[in-house]
Amino acid sequence: MTKIAGAGVVVTGGGNGIGRAIARKMAAGGARVVVNDLDGDAAAAVAREIDGYAVSGDAASEAGVRELIAAARGHLGTIDVYCANAGIGIRGGPEAPDEHWLRAWDVNLMAHVRASRELLPGWLERGSGTFVITASAAGLLTMLGSAPYSVTKHAAVAYAEWLAATYLHRGIAVHCICPQGVRTQMLARSGAAGDAVLQRTAIEPEDVADALWDAMAVGRFLVLPHQEVHDYYVRRATDTDRWLAGMRKLQQQIERAVSGPAS
Ligand SMILES: NC(=O)c1ccc[n+]([C@@H]2O[C@H](COP(=O)([O-])OP(=O)(O)OC[C@H]3O[C@@H](n4cnc5c(N)ncnc54)[C@H](O)[C@@H]3O)[C@@H](O)[C@H]2O)c1
């Protein structure tokens, strides 16, 4: 039940894709928006368009998060809503180098821990604040071909749940966004698994921003822009072997697509 009109909102990774759509939606609802992105030009372009304020930089590292929040507070006075949206898609399995696993861990999870570490003391003191995490359906299910992504998005969902369970009664709202495919540059780079699993049902970034808006209006934690994810999530929990059998078929389908038609 977050009030957006007049609110001070920060969106990380707001220069493109889902973050840009969220920044636009919040600004259209009357929020004052700080747009962060590693890509300073992209952040500046979105900020110009929505009459917001751009802060370029890394929204994941400890120093980057601290600098972003200080700059946002300097501009907004108070941060009411923090959309921890920046994320990276890292492909591979155990063979992916540690460096890739650790970067996924940093951006897809620790960014949220570090931002909430900065924000919670003030929010708890005043008894309000809204923390939004853009996780993924991969955080409820899995993303074939991308173990570091799946694992760190599960961690992001777990952290969002923990925040909600711990602080809801103290006035903190938490929303966790879990879409499947969304037509952004990340989806375009997702390779054979993305083509086989995500493209057919992909939605627009604006659909994700609308779903978040609706969830904020009623105080719903889980934001599922793809309704079918609800059913997959139930199946995974209640009949895990059947769910895994379905995933195995998809994996085989991807392997056939990669190797091409048999000659
Ligand atoms: N596109 C999809 O199909 C999809 C599906 C589910 C979840 N998601 C999640 O949605 C979020 C947004 O993804 P998107 O599809 O809009 O991707 P995108 O690549 O289009 O945009 C992500 C933006 O985040 C920025 N960014 C990356 N790391 C950053 C960092 N450390 N600090 C600041 N900015 C950073 C990038 O420069 C980019 O502008 C991610 O968390 C992603 O995992 C995407």
The ligand as a Tripos MOL2 file, in Angstrom:
@<TRIPOS>MOLECULE
LIG
   44    48     1     0     0
SMALL
NO_CHARGES

@<TRIPOS>ATOM
      1 N1         14.7340   -9.8470  -19.2060 N.am      1 LIG1
      2 C1         14.2890  -10.9300  -18.6220 C.2       1 LIG1
      3 O1         13.8330  -11.8760  -19.3070 O.2       1 LIG1
      4 C2         14.2630  -11.0300  -17.1190 C.ar      1 LIG1
      5 C3         13.4810  -12.0400  -16.5340 C.ar      1 LIG1
      6 C4         13.4510  -12.1590  -15.1520 C.ar      1 LIG1
      7 C5         14.1840  -11.2810  -14.3600 C.ar      1 LIG1
      8 N2         14.9390  -10.3160  -14.9430 N.ar      1 LIG1
      9 C6         15.7050   -9.4240  -14.0570 C.3       1 LIG1
     10 O2         15.3020   -8.0960  -14.2810 O.3       1 LIG1
     11 C7         16.3510   -7.2020  -13.9200 C.3       1 LIG1
     12 C8         16.5610   -6.2200  -15.0370 C.3       1 LIG1
     13 O3         16.9660   -6.9380  -16.1910 O.3       1 LIG1
     14 P1         16.6560   -6.4570  -17.6820 P.3       1 LIG1
     15 O4         16.1110   -7.6120  -18.4020 O.co2     1 LIG1
     16 O5         15.9470   -5.1680  -17.6750 O.co2     1 LIG1
     17 O6         18.1720   -6.2950  -18.1560 O.3       1 LIG1
     18 P2         18.8950   -5.1990  -19.0420 P.3       1 LIG1
     19 O7         20.2210   -5.8080  -19.3260 O.co2     1 LIG1
     20 O8         18.0310   -4.7640  -20.1590 O.co2     1 LIG1
     21 O9         19.0590   -3.9690  -18.0440 O.3       1 LIG1
     22 C9         19.8040   -4.1050  -16.8850 C.3       1 LIG1
     23 C10        20.4730   -2.7700  -16.5900 C.3       1 LIG1
     24 O10        21.1660   -2.9260  -15.3410 O.3       1 LIG1
     25 C11        22.4320   -2.2890  -15.4630 C.3       1 LIG1
     26 N3         23.3280   -2.8850  -14.4830 N.ar      1 LIG1
     27 C12        23.8670   -4.1350  -14.4960 C.ar      1 LIG1
     28 N4         24.6350   -4.2900  -13.4130 N.ar      1 LIG1
     29 C13        24.5870   -3.1370  -12.7130 C.ar      1 LIG1
     30 C14        25.1900   -2.6840  -11.5150 C.ar      1 LIG1
     31 N5         25.9940   -3.4630  -10.8220 N.pl3     1 LIG1
     32 N6         24.8950   -1.4390  -11.0790 N.ar      1 LIG1
     33 C15        24.0850   -0.6160  -11.7870 C.ar      1 LIG1
     34 N7         23.5010   -0.9940  -12.9380 N.ar      1 LIG1
     35 C16        23.7580   -2.2350  -13.3900 C.ar      1 LIG1
     36 C17        22.8570   -2.5090  -16.9050 C.3       1 LIG1
     37 O11        23.8200   -1.5360  -17.3160 O.3       1 LIG1
     38 C18        21.5160   -2.3680  -17.6360 C.3       1 LIG1
     39 O12        21.2840   -1.0320  -18.0460 O.3       1 LIG1
     40 C19        17.5610   -8.0930  -13.6150 C.3       1 LIG1
     41 O13        17.6870   -8.2530  -12.2270 O.3       1 LIG1
     42 C20        17.1960   -9.4080  -14.2720 C.3       1 LIG1
     43 O14        17.8420  -10.5050  -13.6820 O.3       1 LIG1
     44 C21        14.9960  -10.1660  -16.3010 C.ar      1 LIG1
@<TRIPOS>BOND
     1     1     2 1
     2     2     3 2
     3     2     4 1
     4     4     5 ar
     5     4    44 ar
     6     5     6 ar
     7     6     7 ar
     8     7     8 ar
     9     8     9 1
    10     8    44 ar
    11     9    10 1
    12     9    42 1
    13    10    11 1
    14    11    12 1
    15    11    40 1
    16    12    13 1
    17    13    14 1
    18    14    15 2
    19    14    16 1
    20    14    17 1
    21    17    18 1
    22    18    19 2
    23    18    20 1
    24    18    21 1
    25    21    22 1
    26    22    23 1
    27    23    24 1
    28    23    38 1
    29    24    25 1
    30    25    26 1
    31    25    36 1
    32    26    27 ar
    33    26    35 ar
    34    27    28 ar
    35    28    29 ar
    36    29    30 ar
    37    29    35 ar
    38    30    31 1
    39    30    32 ar
    40    32    33 ar
    41    33    34 ar
    42    34    35 ar
    43    36    37 1
    44    36    38 1
    45    38    39 1
    46    40    41 1
    47    40    42 1
    48    42    43 1
@<TRIPOS>SUBSTRUCTURE
     1 LIG1         1 GROUP 0 **** ****
